Amino acid sequence: MVSSPHRLALGIACLATLAVALPAVATAADAAPSRADTLAALHHRLDLAADGAAELLVTAVLGAPGPAVLRLPFGYDGASGFSTAVAPVGPTIADDVSPALPRELNGRLLLEVAVDSTAATGDTVRVSCRLAKAADWDRLRSAFGAHDLSRRFVNDTELTIGSYRLVLVLPPEFRIRQVTGSEPAFKPRVSPTPPYALTRVADRDQVTLAAGTLRPGAQASLGLIAERTGRGKVPLVAGLSLAALYLIFFRKQVGRTRPEGAVVPNREDQA
């Protein structure tokens, strides 16, 4: 049988244990609306302009139902004019979607958007914005007129992305010269199909990179060389002009160094 002092001590201990447990229970309840750490898909479409600006379209396909606050990998500086909408076709979010805003978290620039409780797995959120300087053409230009448009995407969030796709659309004045590399890498022995595809739509070159599952910390990249259309004519004309001037100069030099009346011997004469 437990004495009264012991009962009192036991009761105090139980109350203390309950007091410690209650904040943990409240914290778990507060965290309940947060979504599972998966994102079915994430797509970035970068529509580049000749002045270096770009329109960026971010498409996120939800991997779990809401409500939740999505913090998506972003990594683009100087973004403005954010607009959030549901997809015009296919599964959509039934009700409210908050405006998307870039947010710096632990040194990472993320795109934050909230979805309500009506959001279901497979629903799609689209965020568009404008980048003032997505490509510095003058700085990217090499000595031979080529431009390095290499891009690297890093999943610097806690989300696991089921699939990632990057689409780069060049200005009408530019053409894709070559793809210099990619991650995932193109391995012909493993698969004859590269992880990227080059197309031309509405007189504009574009390249699409497709990557599989990207866990936190994983990355995808694309090495791309582009050049202005028509720039090849200028070096060609200049080269032909220089060649013509050289031939004229060479003929004059030969005429000056050859003595008047001299005969150049042929092989029969030399024999």
C-alpha positions in Angstrom: 0.0 0.0 0.0 1.3 3.5 -1.0 1.5 6.1 1.8 0.1 9.6 1.4 3.5 11.3 0.9 4.4 8.7 -1.8 1.0 9.3 -3.4 1.6 13.0 -3.5 5.0 12.6 -5.0 3.7 10.2 -7.6 0.9 12.7 -8.5 3.4 15.5 -8.9 5.6 13.4 -11.2 2.6 12.5 -13.4 1.6 16.2 -13.7 5.2 17.1 -14.6 5.3 14.4 -17.3 2.0 15.5 -18.7 3.2 19.2 -18.8 6.2 18.1 -20.8 4.2 16.0 -23.2 1.5 18.6 -24.0 3.9 21.0 -26.0 5.1 18.0 -28.0 1.5 17.0 -28.8 0.6 20.6 -29.7 3.7 20.8 -32.0 2.8 17.6 -33.7 -0.8 19.0 -34.3 0.6 22.2 -35.7 2.9 20.2 -38.0 0.1 18.0 -39.2 -1.0 20.2 -42.2 2.6 20.0 -43.7 2.7 17.8 -46.7 4.7 14.7 -47.3 8.2 15.3 -48.5 7.6 14.5 -52.1 6.8 16.5 -55.3 5.5 14.5 -58.2 7.2 16.8 -60.8 8.8 20.2 -61.2 9.3 22.0 -64.5 11.1 25.2 -65.4 10.6 26.9 -68.7 12.9 29.8 -69.5 11.8 31.9 -72.4 14.9 34.1 -73.2 14.8 37.5 -75.0 17.5 39.2 -77.1 18.0 41.8 -74.4 18.9 39.1 -71.8 15.6 39.2 -69.9 13.4 36.1 -69.7 9.9 34.9 -68.8 10.1 32.0 -66.3 7.3 29.5 -65.9 7.5 27.1 -62.9 5.1 24.2 -62.9 4.8 22.0 -59.8 2.7 18.8 -59.7 1.8 17.9 -56.1 2.9 14.6 -54.7 0.5 14.7 -51.7 -2.7 16.4 -50.6 -2.9 19.7 -48.9 -3.1 21.9 -47.0 0.6 22.8 -47.2 3.1 25.5 -47.7 5.3 24.5 -50.7 8.9 25.7 -50.7 10.2 25.0 -54.2 13.8 25.1 -55.5 14.2 28.5 -57.3 17.6 30.0 -57.4 16.9 32.9 -59.8 17.9 36.5 -58.7 16.1 39.6 -59.8 12.7 38.0 -60.3 9.6 40.2 -60.3 6.0 40.2 -61.4 5.0 36.9 -59.8 1.7 35.4 -60.9 0.2 32.2 -59.5 -2.5 30.1 -61.2 -3.9 26.7 -61.6 -3.2 24.7 -64.7 -5.7 25.4 -67.5 -6.1 21.7 -68.3 -5.8 18.5 -66.4 -6.1 18.2 -62.6 -6.3 21.5 -60.9 -6.4 22.9 -57.4 -10.1 23.4 -56.6 -10.0 26.6 -54.5 -7.5 29.1 -53.2 -3.8 29.3 -54.0 -1.7 31.9 -52.4 0.6 34.3 -54.4 4.0 32.9 -54.8 7.0 34.8 -53.4 10.7 34.1 -53.3 12.0 33.6 -49.8 15.6 33.2 -48.5 15.9 30.4 -46.1 19.3 29.4 -44.7 21.1 31.1 -47.6 18.9 29.4 -50.2 16.4 31.3 -52.4 13.2 29.3 -52.5 9.8 29.8 -54.1 7.0 29.7 -51.5 3.4 29.1 -52.3 0.5 27.8 -50.1 -2.3 25.5 -51.1 -5.5 24.8 -49.2 -7.1 21.6 -48.0 -8.8 21.0 -51.3 -5.5 20.3 -53.0 -5.1 16.7 -54.0 -2.2 14.5 -55.2 -1.6 15.2 -58.9 -2.9 18.8 -58.8 -0.9 21.4 -60.6 0.3 24.8 -59.6 1.9 27.3 -62.1 3.9 30.3 -61.2 5.2 32.8 -63.7 7.6 35.7 -63.2 10.0 37.9 -65.1 13.8 37.8 -64.8 15.5 41.1 -65.6 18.8 39.6 -66.6 18.7 35.8 -67.2 21.5 35.9 -69.8 24.2 38.5 -70.2 24.9 38.0 -73.9 27.9 40.3 -74.0 29.6 38.5 -71.1 28.7 35.1 -72.4 30.1 35.8 -75.9 33.3 34.1 -76.7 36.0 35.2 -79.1 34.3 33.3 -82.0 30.8 34.7 -81.3 29.5 31.6 -79.5 27.5 32.0 -76.2 27.7 29.6 -73.3 24.1 29.1 -72.0 24.9 26.3 -69.6 22.4 25.9 -66.8 22.5 24.0 -63.5 19.6 23.1 -61.2 20.1 22.0 -57.6 17.4 20.6 -55.4 18.4 22.5 -52.3 15.1 21.7 -50.5 13.9 18.9 -48.4 11.5 17.8 -51.1 12.1 14.7 -53.2 11.2 15.6 -56.8 9.7 12.7 -58.8 10.9 14.2 -62.1 12.5 17.4 -63.3 12.3 19.1 -66.7 14.1 22.2 -67.9 13.1 23.9 -71.2 15.3 26.7 -72.6 13.7 28.7 -75.4 16.2 30.9 -77.4 15.4 34.3 -78.9 14.6 34.3 -82.6 18.1 35.8 -83.3 19.9 32.8 -81.8 20.4 29.2 -82.9 21.7 26.2 -80.9 25.2 25.2 -82.1 25.7 22.2 -79.9 25.0 20.5 -76.6 28.3 20.1 -74.7 27.1 17.9 -71.8 24.3 17.1 -69.5 23.4 15.6 -66.1 22.0 13.0 -66.3 24.7 12.2 -68.8 24.1 10.8 -72.3 25.4 7.2 -72.4 24.8 5.7 -75.8 25.8 2.2 -74.6 23.1 2.4 -71.9 20.4 4.2 -74.0 20.4 5.5 -77.5 18.2 8.4 -76.5 19.9 11.3 -74.9 18.2 13.0 -71.9 17.8 16.2 -73.9 15.9 17.0 -77.1 16.5 19.8 -79.6 13.5 21.2 -81.4 12.5 24.3 -83.4 9.0 25.8 -82.7 7.7 29.0 -84.3 11.1 29.9 -85.7 12.8 29.6 -82.3 15.3 26.9 -81.2 14.6 25.2 -77.9 16.2 22.4 -75.8 14.5 20.2 -73.2 16.4 18.4 -70.5 14.6 15.6 -68.6 15.8 14.1 -65.3 14.4 11.4 -63.1 14.0 11.5 -59.4 16.0 14.2 -57.7 16.5 13.7 -53.9 17.5 16.6 -51.7 21.0 17.8 -52.8 20.8 16.2 -56.2 21.2 18.3 -59.3 20.6 18.4 -63.1 22.6 20.4 -65.7 22.8 21.2 -69.3 25.7 22.5 -71.3 24.6 24.5 -74.3 26.4 26.7 -76.9 24.4 29.1 -79.0 25.2 31.8 -81.6 23.4 34.6 -83.3 21.9 33.8 -86.7 23.6 35.6 -89.6 26.8 36.3 -87.8 28.5 33.6 -89.9 28.1 35.8 -93.0 30.3 38.6 -91.7 33.4 36.5 -91.1 32.8 34.8 -94.4 32.7 38.1 -96.3 35.7 39.4 -94.4 37.6 36.2 -95.0 37.0 36.4 -98.8 37.9 40.1 -98.9 41.2 39.4 -97.1 41.9 36.5 -99.4 41.3 38.7 -102.5 43.5 41.4 -101.1 46.2 38.9 -100.4 46.1 37.5 -103.9 46.4 41.0 -105.4 49.3 41.9 -103.1 51.0 38.6 -103.9 50.7 39.1 -107.6 52.2 42.5 -107.4 55.1 41.2 -105.2 55.8 38.4 -107.7 55.7 40.9 -110.6 58.2 43.2 -108.9 60.7 40.5 -107.9 60.8 38.8 -111.3 63.5 40.3 -113.7 62.1 41.7 -116.9 62.3 39.2 -119.7 63.1 36.3 -117.4 61.7 33.0 -118.3 60.6 30.5 -115.7 62.1 27.1 -116.7 59.7 24.2 -116.9 60.6 20.6 -116.0 61.7 19.8 -119.6 64.2 22.8 -119.5 65.5 21.8 -116.1 66.0 18.2 -117.3 
